[in-house]
Amino acid sequence: MSMSSKSCFLAAIALFQLSFFYGLNSFHLAAADPTDGFTNLPLSQSNFEVQKPYDVSTEQRYSYVDGVHKLWVYSTDKPFSQASDTLPRTEIRIRGYDYSSGTWQFEGYGYVPTGTTGVSIMQVFGGSSRATTSMVRVYDGSLTSYRNPVLASNIYNKWFRLNVIHDADAGRVQIYIGGVLKYEGSDAGGSSHYFKFGVYTQNDPSNYMESSWRGIKVFRK
């Protein structure tokens, strides 16, 4: 191969590598985020209502330090009110953004310590065939939609990004973990909905249940 041919060959390889590199980066830049097209709604502490066992103080089941909500509950705790027969919970109910139509989205970064299991950590409340439209639970270190399917495994002791989208008009729910769609399915009907996060006892629970949250946002479009 002559020197000029070799130079052209090497230049062609370099051009191909450069095109491939920028092509990959363009692909990543163009990858859709679940919040694309949504409007981020204002939130403050006044939007966060803590629901905890009725016979203990808020400080005994909830803390908010450096932007992190920490919520915990015991399987032997009382329900959130004396009139309720529901299982123990320490949850934050987001006020001010109840909805019956449109497309709404919850975003938050969650953290669950080793040992917490049999618990709902986030829910879209409201349904006609059941009380909720969506539940994200933890079983033995896996995130699940209700009891199944599994959304992500080995989630203990690490922060994860959770996005839940509810299209109330179309009756559809999407769940994203780390920006990746992990579940899509029908909702449970109902005419009024809102978001909750924390710990709410489900079947086969651990004695102690805990989750922490930061970066909570609500979106709509």
C-alpha positions in Angstrom: 0.0 0.0 0.0 1.4 3.4 -1.0 1.9 6.1 1.6 -1.0 8.2 0.1 -3.3 5.2 0.1 -2.3 4.3 3.7 -3.0 7.9 4.8 -6.4 7.9 3.1 -7.2 4.5 4.8 -6.2 5.8 8.2 -8.1 9.0 7.7 -11.2 7.0 6.8 -10.9 4.9 9.9 -10.5 8.0 12.1 -13.6 9.6 10.4 -15.6 6.4 11.0 -14.6 6.3 14.7 -15.5 10.0 15.1 -18.8 9.5 13.5 -19.6 6.4 15.6 -18.6 8.3 18.8 -20.8 11.3 18.1 -23.6 9.0 16.8 -23.6 7.2 20.2 -23.6 10.4 22.1 -26.4 11.9 20.0 -28.4 8.7 20.7 -27.9 9.2 24.5 -28.7 12.8 24.3 -31.9 12.1 22.4 -33.0 9.3 24.7 -36.3 10.3 26.2 -36.6 11.1 29.9 -39.9 10.2 31.6 -40.4 13.8 32.6 -40.1 15.1 29.0 -43.2 17.1 28.1 -44.4 17.5 31.7 -44.7 20.6 33.8 -42.9 20.5 37.2 -45.4 21.7 39.9 -44.3 23.7 43.0 -44.0 21.7 46.2 -43.2 22.7 49.8 -43.3 21.1 53.2 -46.9 22.3 53.4 -47.8 19.8 50.7 -46.6 16.9 52.8 -49.0 15.4 55.3 -47.5 12.7 57.5 -49.8 9.8 58.3 -48.4 7.7 61.2 -49.7 5.4 63.9 -52.3 7.4 65.9 -50.8 6.7 69.3 -47.3 8.0 68.7 -45.9 11.4 67.9 -44.7 12.3 64.4 -41.1 12.5 65.6 -41.3 8.8 66.7 -41.9 7.7 63.1 -40.6 10.4 60.8 -37.7 12.8 60.3 -36.7 15.4 57.7 -33.0 16.3 57.7 -31.0 17.8 54.9 -33.7 17.4 52.4 -34.3 13.7 53.2 -37.6 12.3 54.4 -37.1 9.2 56.6 -40.2 7.2 57.5 -40.4 4.0 59.5 -43.1 1.8 61.1 -43.4 -1.5 63.0 -45.7 -4.3 62.0 -47.2 -4.2 65.5 -48.1 -0.5 65.3 -51.6 1.0 65.4 -53.3 2.2 62.2 -53.2 5.9 61.3 -56.5 6.6 63.0 -58.6 4.9 65.7 -61.5 4.6 63.2 -59.3 2.8 60.6 -58.8 -1.0 60.4 -55.9 -0.7 57.9 -52.4 -2.0 58.5 -49.7 0.1 60.1 -48.1 2.9 58.0 -46.0 6.0 58.1 -46.6 7.7 54.8 -46.6 11.2 53.3 -49.8 12.0 51.5 -49.1 14.8 48.9 -51.7 17.5 49.4 -52.8 20.1 46.8 -52.6 17.9 43.7 -55.5 15.5 43.9 -56.7 14.8 40.4 -59.5 13.0 38.4 -58.2 13.6 34.8 -55.1 14.3 32.9 -51.7 12.8 33.0 -49.8 13.1 36.3 -46.3 11.9 37.4 -44.5 11.3 40.7 -40.8 11.4 40.9 -38.6 10.6 43.9 -35.2 9.1 44.9 -35.8 6.3 47.3 -33.7 4.3 49.7 -34.6 1.1 51.5 -32.3 -0.6 54.1 -31.6 -4.3 54.3 -34.3 -6.2 56.0 -37.3 -4.1 55.1 -39.8 -6.3 53.2 -43.6 -6.8 52.7 -44.2 -3.1 52.4 -45.6 -0.5 50.0 -43.2 2.4 49.6 -45.1 4.4 47.0 -48.7 4.4 45.8 -51.1 6.1 43.5 -54.3 6.2 45.7 -57.7 5.8 44.3 -59.5 3.1 42.3 -62.8 1.4 41.8 -61.8 -2.2 41.7 -59.3 -1.7 44.6 -58.2 1.1 46.9 -55.2 2.0 44.8 -54.3 2.5 41.1 -50.6 1.6 41.6 -48.4 0.3 44.4 -44.6 0.0 44.4 -43.6 -2.5 47.0 -40.5 -4.1 48.4 -40.1 -7.9 48.9 -36.7 -9.3 49.9 -34.7 -6.6 48.2 -36.7 -6.3 45.0 -39.1 -3.5 43.9 -42.4 -4.9 42.6 -45.6 -3.6 41.2 -48.0 -4.9 43.8 -46.7 -8.5 44.5 -45.4 -8.9 41.0 -43.9 -8.3 38.5 -40.4 -7.5 39.7 -39.3 -4.0 38.7 -35.8 -4.1 40.0 -33.7 -6.5 42.1 -31.0 -5.9 44.7 -32.2 -2.4 45.7 -31.2 -2.5 49.4 -28.9 0.2 50.7 -28.7 2.2 47.4 -30.6 5.2 46.1 -32.8 4.6 43.1 -34.9 7.0 41.0 -38.6 6.2 40.7 -41.0 7.8 38.3 -44.7 6.7 38.2 -46.9 8.1 35.5 -50.7 7.9 35.6 -52.8 8.8 32.6 -56.2 9.0 34.2 -58.0 9.6 30.9 -56.5 6.6 29.2 -56.5 4.5 32.4 -52.8 3.6 32.1 -49.9 3.4 34.5 -46.2 3.4 33.7 -43.4 2.8 36.2 -39.8 3.8 35.5 -36.7 2.8 37.6 -33.6 4.8 36.9 -35.3 6.4 33.9 -36.1 3.0 32.3 -39.6 1.8 31.7 -40.2 -1.3 33.8 -43.9 -1.7 33.8 -47.0 -0.5 31.9 -50.5 -1.6 32.5 -54.1 -0.6 33.2 -55.1 1.4 36.3 -58.0 0.5 38.6 -60.5 3.1 37.6 -61.7 5.5 40.2 -62.5 9.2 40.1 -60.0 10.8 42.5 -56.3 10.1 42.9 -53.2 11.4 44.7 -49.7 10.3 45.5 -48.2 8.8 48.7 -44.8 7.6 49.7 -43.2 6.1 52.8 -43.9 2.7 54.4 -47.3 0.9 54.4 -47.5 -2.6 55.7 -48.5 -5.3 53.2 -48.4 -9.1 53.3 -45.4 -11.0 54.9 -43.9 -7.9 56.4 -40.7 -7.5 58.4 -41.1 -6.3 62.0 -39.4 -3.0 61.1 -39.9 -1.2 57.8 -38.2 1.9 56.6 -37.7 4.0 53.5 -36.0 7.4 52.9 -36.9 9.8 50.1 -35.4 13.0 48.5 -36.0 15.0 45.4 -39.8 14.5 45.5 -41.5 16.2 42.5 -45.0 16.2 41.0 -45.5 16.8 37.3 -48.5 17.0 35.0 -49.4 17.6 31.4 
